[in-house]
Amino acid sequence: MEAVAILRNCPSSPRKMRVVADTVRGEQVGKALNILRFSKKHASRDLEKLLTSAIANWESKNESRAEDADLFVKIIKVDGAGMIKRFRPAPFGRPHRIRKRSNHITIIVDSKTSQG
């Protein structure tokens, strides 16, 4: 059985988050947590919290320990969310638009034994 964890409106650009998400996709859960824990990217903090939440969801759903099962990151996707738009003054008094982006992250964790 698989478990899902979703983070909505994370205040980071989707492009920067996808770089970190690509390093974790398809990895074993223990290895993925180590990759995220020792990564220097700021986005890895949010992904590490979300991955531990997905593991906890799997444990509560299956009523067994995650260490006993062979868990891996089945699907991880990063989608764009709403933008906060601001203006900053530019030469000759013209406004330049600044887009503060955010994203939605979905992680699905599954065990290898249920794949068959």
N, CA, C and O atoms as CSV, one atom per row, in Angstrom:
chain,resi,resn,atom,element,x,y,z
A,1,MET,N,N,0.835,-1.185,0.000
A,1,MET,CA,C,0.000,0.000,0.000
A,1,MET,C,C,0.873,1.240,0.000
A,1,MET,O,O,1.966,1.251,0.567
A,2,GLU,N,N,0.384,2.263,-0.633
A,2,GLU,CA,C,1.151,3.494,-0.712
A,2,GLU,C,C,0.559,4.558,0.189
A,2,GLU,O,O,-0.613,4.500,0.560
A,3,ALA,N,N,1.393,5.536,0.537
A,3,ALA,CA,C,0.950,6.652,1.378
A,3,ALA,C,C,1.340,7.954,0.700
A,3,ALA,O,O,2.361,8.035,0.017
A,4,VAL,N,N,0.512,8.969,0.899
A,4,VAL,CA,C,0.681,10.253,0.224
A,4,VAL,C,C,0.871,11.354,1.259
A,4,VAL,O,O,0.246,11.341,2.319
A,5,ALA,N,N,1.746,12.311,0.938
A,5,ALA,CA,C,1.893,13.528,1.741
A,5,ALA,C,C,1.949,14.698,0.764
A,5,ALA,O,O,2.662,14.644,-0.238
A,6,ILE,N,N,1.195,15.752,1.061
A,6,ILE,CA,C,1.101,16.907,0.168
A,6,ILE,C,C,1.422,18.174,0.942
A,6,ILE,O,O,0.919,18.379,2.047
A,7,LEU,N,N,2.256,19.019,0.365
A,7,LEU,CA,C,2.566,20.330,0.929
A,7,LEU,C,C,2.075,21.381,-0.054
A,7,LEU,O,O,2.485,21.392,-1.215
A,8,ARG,N,N,1.211,22.253,0.403
A,8,ARG,CA,C,0.633,23.287,-0.456
A,8,ARG,C,C,1.257,24.648,-0.145
A,8,ARG,O,O,1.592,24.948,1.000
A,9,ASN,N,N,1.402,25.455,-1.182
A,9,ASN,CA,C,1.857,26.847,-1.082
A,9,ASN,C,C,3.189,26.989,-0.354
A,9,ASN,O,O,3.325,27.822,0.542
A,10,CYS,N,N,4.144,26.197,-0.727
A,10,CYS,CA,C,5.490,26.298,-0.171
A,10,CYS,C,C,6.175,27.511,-0.804
A,10,CYS,O,O,6.239,27.603,-2.030
A,11,PRO,N,N,6.689,28.445,0.006
A,11,PRO,CA,C,7.231,29.691,-0.553
A,11,PRO,C,C,8.630,29.528,-1.137
A,11,PRO,O,O,9.604,30.062,-0.608
A,12,SER,N,N,8.711,28.795,-2.216
A,12,SER,CA,C,9.967,28.588,-2.925
A,12,SER,C,C,9.619,28.395,-4.397
A,12,SER,O,O,8.530,27.916,-4.715
A,13,SER,N,N,10.507,28.752,-5.275
A,13,SER,CA,C,10.180,28.629,-6.688
A,13,SER,C,C,10.170,27.153,-7.093
A,13,SER,O,O,11.001,26.380,-6.616
A,14,PRO,N,N,9.249,26.756,-7.959
A,14,PRO,CA,C,9.163,25.357,-8.369
A,14,PRO,C,C,10.427,24.875,-9.079
A,14,PRO,O,O,10.785,23.701,-8.979
A,15,ARG,N,N,11.088,25.756,-9.778
A,15,ARG,CA,C,12.299,25.380,-10.512
A,15,ARG,C,C,13.410,24.951,-9.556
A,15,ARG,O,O,14.118,23.978,-9.815
A,16,LYS,N,N,13.562,25.687,-8.444
A,16,LYS,CA,C,14.584,25.344,-7.454
A,16,LYS,C,C,14.215,24.081,-6.692
A,16,LYS,O,O,15.088,23.295,-6.323
A,17,MET,N,N,12.907,23.883,-6.452
A,17,MET,CA,C,12.458,22.705,-5.725
A,17,MET,C,C,12.616,21.441,-6.563
A,17,MET,O,O,12.924,20.377,-6.025
A,18,ARG,N,N,12.408,21.547,-7.869
A,18,ARG,CA,C,12.532,20.371,-8.747
A,18,ARG,C,C,13.956,19.844,-8.799
A,18,ARG,O,O,14.158,18.641,-8.964
A,19,VAL,N,N,14.937,20.707,-8.664
A,19,VAL,CA,C,16.334,20.276,-8.664
A,19,VAL,C,C,16.581,19.317,-7.511
A,19,VAL,O,O,17.256,18.302,-7.681
A,20,VAL,N,N,16.041,19.628,-6.341
A,20,VAL,CA,C,16.211,18.774,-5.166
A,20,VAL,C,C,15.332,17.534,-5.287
A,20,VAL,O,O,15.754,16.443,-4.904
A,21,ALA,N,N,14.120,17.683,-5.813
A,21,ALA,CA,C,13.201,16.550,-5.938
A,21,ALA,C,C,13.743,15.490,-6.898
A,21,ALA,O,O,13.514,14.298,-6.695
A,22,ASP,N,N,14.454,15.914,-7.933
A,22,ASP,CA,C,15.007,14.962,-8.898
A,22,ASP,C,C,16.089,14.083,-8.286
A,22,ASP,O,O,16.294,12.956,-8.737
A,23,THR,N,N,16.791,14.583,-7.262
A,23,THR,CA,C,17.836,13.779,-6.632
A,23,THR,C,C,17.260,12.670,-5.767
A,23,THR,O,O,17.951,11.694,-5.479
A,24,VAL,N,N,16.002,12.803,-5.348
A,24,VAL,CA,C,15.387,11.868,-4.404
A,24,VAL,C,C,14.455,10.873,-5.100
A,24,VAL,O,O,14.179,9.807,-4.551
A,25,ARG,N,N,13.970,11.201,-6.286
A,25,ARG,CA,C,12.972,10.381,-6.975
A,25,ARG,C,C,13.485,8.954,-7.208
A,25,ARG,O,O,14.560,8.754,-7.774
A,26,GLY,N,N,12.686,7.954,-6.757
A,26,GLY,CA,C,13.013,6.546,-6.964
A,26,GLY,C,C,13.980,5.952,-5.958
A,26,GLY,O,O,14.293,4.765,-6.048
A,27,GLU,N,N,14.459,6.727,-5.012
A,27,GLU,CA,C,15.438,6.250,-4.029
A,27,GLU,C,C,14.754,5.536,-2.860
A,27,GLU,O,O,13.562,5.720,-2.613
A,28,GLN,N,N,15.538,4.715,-2.143
A,28,GLN,CA,C,15.060,4.130,-0.890
A,28,GLN,C,C,14.847,5.266,0.109
A,28,GLN,O,O,15.506,6.303,0.034
A,29,VAL,N,N,13.922,5.060,1.039
A,29,VAL,CA,C,13.547,6.127,1.965
A,29,VAL,C,C,14.718,6.547,2.856
A,29,VAL,O,O,14.923,7.741,3.072
A,30,GLY,N,N,15.480,5.598,3.372
A,30,GLY,CA,C,16.617,5.931,4.229
A,30,GLY,C,C,17.676,6.722,3.485
A,30,GLY,O,O,18.222,7.696,4.004
A,31,LYS,N,N,17.960,6.293,2.264
A,31,LYS,CA,C,18.951,6.997,1.454
A,31,LYS,C,C,18.447,8.391,1.072
A,31,LYS,O,O,19.220,9.349,1.047
A,32,ALA,N,N,17.149,8.498,0.776
A,32,ALA,CA,C,16.568,9.791,0.412
A,32,ALA,C,C,16.631,10.772,1.582
A,32,ALA,O,O,16.918,11.953,1.386
A,33,LEU,N,N,16.365,10.290,2.796
A,33,LEU,CA,C,16.459,11.163,3.966
A,33,LEU,C,C,17.886,11.645,4.185
A,33,LEU,O,O,18.099,12.802,4.548
A,34,ASN,N,N,18.867,10.771,3.968
A,34,ASN,CA,C,20.269,11.183,4.097
A,34,ASN,C,C,20.651,12.215,3.042
A,34,ASN,O,O,21.363,13.173,3.341
A,35,ILE,N,N,20.187,12.030,1.824
A,35,ILE,CA,C,20.473,12.990,0.756
A,35,ILE,C,C,19.909,14.360,1.119
A,35,ILE,O,O,20.582,15.378,0.960
A,36,LEU,N,N,18.664,14.376,1.609
A,36,LEU,CA,C,18.020,15.647,1.942
A,36,LEU,C,C,18.638,16.289,3.179
A,36,LEU,O,O,18.772,17.511,3.249
A,37,ARG,N,N,19.010,15.470,4.149
A,37,ARG,CA,C,19.560,16.005,5.401
A,37,ARG,C,C,20.893,16.701,5.166
A,37,ARG,O,O,21.174,17.721,5.796
A,38,PHE,N,N,21.716,16.171,4.273
A,38,PHE,CA,C,23.050,16.732,4.061
A,38,PHE,C,C,23.160,17.593,2.812
A,38,PHE,O,O,24.263,17.969,2.414
A,39,SER,N,N,22.050,17.904,2.200
A,39,SER,CA,C,22.057,18.789,1.044
A,39,SER,C,C,22.172,20.241,1.507
A,39,SER,O,O,21.652,20.602,2.563
A,40,LYS,N,N,22.842,21.062,0.727
A,40,LYS,CA,C,23.024,22.472,1.081
A,40,LYS,C,C,21.886,23.344,0.558
A,40,LYS,O,O,21.812,24.526,0.894
A,41,LYS,N,N,21.009,22.783,-0.251
A,41,LYS,CA,C,19.907,23.552,-0.820
A,41,LYS,C,C,18.862,23.848,0.246
A,41,LYS,O,O,18.584,23.006,1.101
A,42,HIS,N,N,18.287,25.039,0.196
A,42,HIS,CA,C,17.269,25.442,1.162
A,42,HIS,C,C,15.986,24.620,0.989
A,42,HIS,O,O,15.272,24.368,1.960
A,43,ALA,N,N,15.701,24.210,-0.232
A,43,ALA,CA,C,14.476,23.457,-0.516
A,43,ALA,C,C,14.490,22.067,0.106
A,43,ALA,O,O,13.435,21.459,0.285
A,44,SER,N,N,15.670,21.560,0.436
A,44,SER,CA,C,15.758,20.203,0.983
A,44,SER,C,C,15.140,20.097,2.371
A,44,SER,O,O,14.718,19.013,2.775
A,45,ARG,N,N,15.078,21.205,3.108
A,45,ARG,CA,C,14.449,21.177,4.442
A,45,ARG,C,C,12.965,20.846,4.344
A,45,ARG,O,O,12.458,20.000,5.080
A,46,ASP,N,N,12.274,21.520,3.430
A,46,ASP,CA,C,10.841,21.278,3.269
A,46,ASP,C,C,10.572,19.870,2.753
A,46,ASP,O,O,9.622,19.220,3.189
A,47,LEU,N,N,11.398,19.397,1.830
A,47,LEU,CA,C,11.208,18.044,1.303
A,47,LEU,C,C,11.495,16.982,2.360
A,47,LEU,O,O,10.839,15.941,2.386
A,48,GLU,N,N,12.466,17.236,3.228
A,48,GLU,CA,C,12.771,16.271,4.295
A,48,GLU,C,C,11.592,16.145,5.257
A,48,GLU,O,O,11.228,15.036,5.647
A,49,LYS,N,N,10.998,17.266,5.640
A,49,LYS,CA,C,9.827,17.241,6.517
A,49,LYS,C,C,8.661,16.523,5.855
A,49,LYS,O,O,7.954,15.746,6.497
A,50,LEU,N,N,8.465,16.785,4.573
A,50,LEU,CA,C,7.358,16.158,3.855
A,50,LEU,C,C,7.572,14.661,3.699
A,50,LEU,O,O,6.616,13.889,3.776
A,51,LEU,N,N,8.812,14.242,3.482
A,51,LEU,CA,C,9.105,12.814,3.355
A,51,LEU,C,C,8.891,12.088,4.681
A,51,LEU,O,O,8.364,10.976,4.691
A,52,THR,N,N,9.287,12.692,5.792
A,52,THR,CA,C,9.036,12.064,7.092
A,52,THR,C,C,7.536,11.993,7.369
A,52,THR,O,O,7.075,11.048,8.010
A,53,SER,N,N,6.774,12.967,6.903
A,53,SER,CA,C,5.323,12.922,7.041
A,53,SER,C,C,4.729,11.783,6.221
A,53,SER,O,O,3.815,11.100,6.683
A,54,ALA,N,N,5.241,11.569,5.002
A,54,ALA,CA,C,4.752,10.477,4.162
A,54,ALA,C,C,5.068,9.120,4.793
A,54,ALA,O,O,4.266,8.189,4.715
A,55,ILE,N,N,6.243,9.018,5.418
A,55,ILE,CA,C,6.617,7.771,6.100
A,55,ILE,C,C,5.681,7.521,7.282
A,55,ILE,O,O,5.231,6.395,7.495
A,56,ALA,N,N,5.390,8.571,8.049
A,56,ALA,CA,C,4.472,8.436,9.183
A,56,ALA,C,C,3.067,8.068,8.712
A,56,ALA,O,O,2.378,7.282,9.362
A,57,ASN,N,N,2.644,8.633,7.586
A,57,ASN,CA,C,1.342,8.275,7.019
A,57,ASN,C,C,1.307,6.802,6.625
A,57,ASN,O,O,0.304,6.125,6.852
A,58,TRP,N,N,2.386,6.305,6.042
A,58,TRP,CA,C,2.458,4.901,5.654
A,58,TRP,C,C,2.401,3.997,6.881
A,58,TRP,O,O,1.721,2.971,6.869
A,59,GLU,N,N,3.119,4.380,7.947
A,59,GLU,CA,C,3.114,3.572,9.166
A,59,GLU,C,C,1.732,3.519,9.805
A,59,GLU,O,O,1.307,2.458,10.262
A,60,SER,N,N,1.020,4.651,9.843
A,60,SER,CA,C,-0.306,4.648,10.447
A,60,SER,C,C,-1.320,3.906,9.575
A,60,SER,O,O,-2.280,3.333,10.090
A,61,LYS,N,N,-1.114,3.914,8.285
A,61,LYS,CA,C,-2.024,3.243,7.368
A,61,LYS,C,C,-1.848,1.726,7.411
A,61,LYS,O,O,-2.826,0.982,7.331
A,62,ASN,N,N,-0.600,1.268,7.536
A,62,ASN,CA,C,-0.307,-0.164,7.480
A,62,ASN,C,C,-0.100,-0.806,8.841
A,62,ASN,O,O,0.017,-2.028,8.936
A,63,GLU,N,N,-0.053,-0.006,9.887
A,63,GLU,CA,C,0.141,-0.483,11.254
A,63,GLU,C,C,1.389,-1.362,11.393
A,63,GLU,O,O,1.368,-2.379,12.086
A,64,SER,N,N,2.464,-0.964,10.732
A,64,SER,CA,C,3.760,-1.637,10.872
A,64,SER,C,C,4.861,-0.592,10.753
A,64,SER,O,O,4.614,0.554,10.379
A,65,ARG,N,N,6.082,-1.010,11.080
A,65,ARG,CA,C,7.205,-0.080,11.063
A,65,ARG,C,C,7.756,0.076,9.645
A,65,ARG,O,O,7.758,-0.861,8.847
A,66,ALA,N,N,8.222,1.291,9.363
A,66,ALA,CA,C,8.765,1.570,8.032
A,66,ALA,C,C,10.109,0.886,7.827
A,66,ALA,O,O,10.485,0.596,6.691
A,67,GLU,N,N,10.842,0.623,8.918
A,67,GLU,CA,C,12.152,-0.022,8.797
A,67,GLU,C,C,12.006,-1.466,8.328
A,67,GLU,O,O,12.882,-1.987,7.639
A,68,ASP,N,N,10.889,-2.122,8.703
A,68,ASP,CA,C,10.682,-3.509,8.303
A,68,ASP,C,C,10.313,-3.622,6.828
A,68,ASP,O,O,10.701,-4.582,6.162
A,69,ALA,N,N,9.575,-2.657,6.320
A,69,ALA,CA,C,9.189,-2.663,4.906
A,69,ALA,C,C,10.300,-2.036,4.079
A,69,ALA,O,O,11.130,-1.286,4.593
A,70,ASP,N,N,10.304,-2.348,2.815
A,70,ASP,CA,C,11.316,-1.820,1.895
A,70,ASP,C,C,10.712,-0.616,1.173
A,70,ASP,O,O,10.319,-0.718,0.011
A,71,LEU,N,N,10.638,0.528,1.867
A,71,LEU,CA,C,9.982,1.718,1.315
A,71,LEU,C,C,10.884,2.471,0.345
A,71,LEU,O,O,12.102,2.526,0.513
A,72,PHE,N,N,10.261,3.042,-0.664
A,72,PHE,CA,C,10.973,3.905,-1.605
A,72,PHE,C,C,10.053,5.034,-2.046
A,72,PHE,O,O,8.835,4.953,-1.887
A,73,VAL,N,N,10.647,6.088,-2.601
A,73,VAL,CA,C,9.884,7.238,-3.085
A,73,VAL,C,C,9.363,6.882,-4.473
A,73,VAL,O,O,10.113,6.869,-5.450
A,74,LYS,N,N,8.078,6.597,-4.542
A,74,LYS,CA,C,7.480,6.159,-5.806
A,74,LYS,C,C,7.276,7.332,-6.757
A,74,LYS,O,O,7.721,7.300,-7.905
A,75,ILE,N,N,6.598,8.367,-6.266
A,75,ILE,CA,C,6.312,9.552,-7.087
A,75,ILE,C,C,6.609,10.789,-6.255
A,75,ILE,O,O,6.227,10.874,-5.088
A,76,ILE,N,N,7.289,11.737,-6.864
A,76,ILE,CA,C,7.455,13.057,-6.248
A,76,ILE,C,C,7.289,14.074,-7.362
A,76,ILE,O,O,8.015,14.056,-8.355
A,77,LYS,N,N,6.314,14.967,-7.179
A,77,LYS,CA,C,6.090,15.969,-8.215
A,77,LYS,C,C,5.941,17.347,-7.596
A,77,LYS,O,O,5.406,17.509,-6.499
A,78,VAL,N,N,6.426,18.322,-8.325
A,78,VAL,CA,C,6.412,19.716,-7.890
A,78,VAL,C,C,5.639,20.516,-8.932
A,78,VAL,O,O,6.027,20.578,-10.099
A,79,ASP,N,N,4.549,21.122,-8.499
A,79,ASP,CA,C,3.717,21.927,-9.386
A,79,ASP,C,C,3.744,23.378,-8.929
A,79,ASP,O,O,3.935,23.663,-7.747
A,80,GLY,N,N,3.559,24.261,-9.843
A,80,GLY,CA,C,3.523,25.681,-9.513
A,80,GLY,C,C,2.246,26.043,-8.779
A,80,GLY,O,O,1.192,25.453,-9.019
A,81,ALA,N,N,2.343,27.000,-7.896
A,81,ALA,CA,C,1.176,27.501,-7.160
A,81,ALA,C,C,1.003,28.980,-7.496
A,81,ALA,O,O,1.558,29.464,-8.482
A,82,GLY,N,N,0.250,29.682,-6.696
A,82,GLY,CA,C,0.011,31.100,-6.950
A,82,GLY,C,C,1.256,31.939,-6.756
A,82,GLY,O,O,2.195,31.542,-6.066
A,83,MET,N,N,1.247,33.105,-7.375
A,83,MET,CA,C,2.368,34.033,-7.255
A,83,MET,C,C,1.922,35.288,-6.523
A,83,MET,O,O,0.786,35.740,-6.670
A,84,ILE,N,N,2.827,35.841,-5.739
A,84,ILE,CA,C,2.610,37.146,-5.145
A,84,ILE,C,C,3.328,38.139,-6.046
A,84,ILE,O,O,4.521,37.987,-6.310
A,85,LYS,N,N,2.619,39.149,-6.518
A,85,LYS,CA,C,3.216,40.093,-7.464
A,85,LYS,C,C,3.506,41.406,-6.768
A,85,LYS,O,O,2.642,41.973,-6.099
A,86,ARG,N,N,4.725,41.882,-6.930
A,86,ARG,CA,C,5.174,43.141,-6.333
A,86,ARG,C,C,5.790,44.004,-7.435
A,86,ARG,O,O,6.155,43.509,-8.501
A,87,PHE,N,N,5.896,45.287,-7.158
A,87,PHE,CA,C,6.553,46.194,-8.094
A,87,PHE,C,C,7.750,46.834,-7.425
A,87,PHE,O,O,7.715,47.162,-6.239
A,88,ARG,N,N,8.815,47.009,-8.201
A,88,ARG,CA,C,10.039,47.637,-7.719
A,88,ARG,C,C,10.361,48.782,-8.683
A,88,ARG,O,O,10.232,48.621,-9.896
A,89,PRO,N,N,10.770,49.917,-8.162
A,89,PRO,CA,C,11.074,51.032,-9.070
A,89,PRO,C,C,12.286,50.751,-9.957
A,89,PRO,O,O,13.279,50.176,-9.510
A,90,ALA,N,N,12.190,51.158,-11.198
A,90,ALA,CA,C,13.247,50.995,-12.187
A,90,ALA,C,C,13.615,52.391,-12.712
A,90,ALA,O,O,13.013,53.378,-12.289
A,91,PRO,N,N,14.571,52.488,-13.606
A,91,PRO,CA,C,14.943,53.806,-14.126
A,91,PRO,C,C,13.770,54.568,-14.754
A,91,PRO,O,O,12.846,53.967,-15.303
A,92,PHE,N,N,13.824,55.878,-14.663
A,92,PHE,CA,C,12.797,56.793,-15.170
A,92,PHE,C,C,11.451,56.585,-14.480
A,92,PHE,O,O,10.412,56.925,-15.047
A,93,GLY,N,N,11.453,56.035,-13.272
A,93,GLY,CA,C,10.225,55.889,-12.509
A,93,GLY,C,C,9.302,54.790,-12.976
A,93,GLY,O,O,8.145,54.734,-12.561
A,94,ARG,N,N,9.795,53.918,-13.831
A,94,ARG,CA,C,8.951,52.846,-14.336
A,94,ARG,C,C,8.910,51.685,-13.335
A,94,ARG,O,O,9.905,51.418,-12.661
A,95,PRO,N,N,7.786,51.004,-13.235
A,95,PRO,CA,C,7.720,49.841,-12.333
A,95,PRO,C,C,8.173,48.563,-13.028
A,95,PRO,O,O,7.833,48.324,-14.187
A,96,HIS,N,N,8.919,47.768,-12.334
A,96,HIS,CA,C,9.277,46.432,-12.813
A,96,HIS,C,C,8.613,45.421,-11.902
A,96,HIS,O,O,8.645,45.553,-10.678
A,97,ARG,N,N,8.015,44.419,-12.502
A,97,ARG,CA,C,7.272,43.432,-11.734
A,97,ARG,C,C,8.211,42.383,-11.137
A,97,ARG,O,O,9.119,41.893,-11.809
A,98,ILE,N,N,7.981,42.048,-9.871
A,98,ILE,CA,C,8.696,40.957,-9.199
A,98,ILE,C,C,7.662,39.895,-8.872
A,98,ILE,O,O,6.644,40.191,-8.247
A,99,ARG,N,N,7.915,38.664,-9.288
A,99,ARG,CA,C,6.999,37.564,-9.029
A,99,ARG,C,C,7.590,36.664,-7.961
A,99,ARG,O,O,8.625,36.034,-8.181
A,100,LYS,N,N,6.941,36.598,-6.806
A,100,LYS,CA,C,7.382,35.709,-5.733
A,100,LYS,C,C,6.606,34.411,-5.889
A,100,LYS,O,O,5.412,34.346,-5.596
A,101,ARG,N,N,7.296,33.385,-6.351
A,101,ARG,CA,C,6.643,32.137,-6.716
A,101,ARG,C,C,6.503,31.204,-5.521
A,101,ARG,O,O,7.241,31.312,-4.542
A,102,SER,N,N,5.546,30.289,-5.616
A,102,SER,CA,C,5.371,29.242,-4.614
A,102,SER,C,C,4.983,27.961,-5.347
A,102,SER,O,O,4.705,27.987,-6.546
A,103,ASN,N,N,4.966,26.839,-4.624
A,103,ASN,CA,C,4.714,25.566,-5.288
A,103,ASN,C,C,3.918,24.608,-4.405
A,103,ASN,O,O,3.770,24.812,-3.200
A,104,HIS,N,N,3.411,23.555,-5.049
A,104,HIS,CA,C,2.752,22.446,-4.371
A,104,HIS,C,C,3.623,21.212,-4.588
A,104,HIS,O,O,4.075,20.957,-5.705
A,105,ILE,N,N,3.860,20.440,-3.513
A,105,ILE,CA,C,4.690,19.243,-3.610
A,105,ILE,C,C,3.853,18.039,-3.199
A,105,ILE,O,O,3.126,18.099,-2.207
A,106,THR,N,N,3.949,16.949,-3.953
A,106,THR,CA,C,3.266,15.699,-3.642
A,106,THR,C,C,4.297,14.586,-3.613
A,106,THR,O,O,5.054,14.409,-4.568
A,107,ILE,N,N,4.329,13.830,-2.512
A,107,ILE,CA,C,5.223,12.681,-2.394
A,107,ILE,C,C,4.376,11.442,-2.146
A,107,ILE,O,O,3.504,11.444,-1.276
A,108,ILE,N,N,4.632,10.376,-2.914
A,108,ILE,CA,C,3.972,9.088,-2.711
A,108,ILE,C,C,5.051,8.069,-2.384
A,108,ILE,O,O,6.006,7.890,-3.139
A,109,VAL,N,N,4.881,7.398,-1.235
A,109,VAL,CA,C,5.834,6.403,-0.752
A,109,VAL,C,C,5.161,5.038,-0.837
A,109,VAL,O,O,3.987,4.897,-0.494
A,110,ASP,N,N,5.908,4.029,-1.297
A,110,ASP,CA,C,5.366,2.684,-1.437
A,110,ASP,C,C,6.422,1.676,-1.046
A,110,ASP,O,O,7.610,1.995,-0.997
A,111,SER,N,N,5.986,0.450,-0.766
A,111,SER,CA,C,6.950,-0.601,-0.423
A,111,SER,C,C,7.203,-1.463,-1.659
A,111,SER,O,O,6.311,-1.661,-2.484
A,112,LYS,N,N,8.419,-1.966,-1.774
A,112,LYS,CA,C,8.803,-2.777,-2.939
A,112,LYS,C,C,8.060,-4.097,-2.945
A,112,LYS,O,O,7.791,-4.648,-4.013
A,113,THR,N,N,7.721,-4.619,-1.763
A,113,THR,CA,C,7.070,-5.924,-1.701
A,113,THR,C,C,5.657,-5.886,-2.265
A,113,THR,O,O,5.181,-6.902,-2.772
A,114,SER,N,N,4.979,-4.761,-2.194
A,114,SER,CA,C,3.622,-4.674,-2.724
A,114,SER,C,C,3.611,-4.503,-4.236
A,114,SER,O,O,2.556,-4.639,-4.857
A,115,GLN,N,N,4.766,-4.205,-4.850
A,115,GLN,CA,C,4.846,-4.050,-6.298
A,115,GLN,C,C,4.728,-5.365,-7.027
A,115,GLN,O,O,4.174,-5.425,-8.124
A,116,GLY,N,N,5.253,-6.434,-6.418
A,116,GLY,CA,C,5.132,-7.761,-7.010
A,116,GLY,C,C,6.157,-8.002,-7.985
A,116,GLY,O,O,6.200,-9.077,-8.583
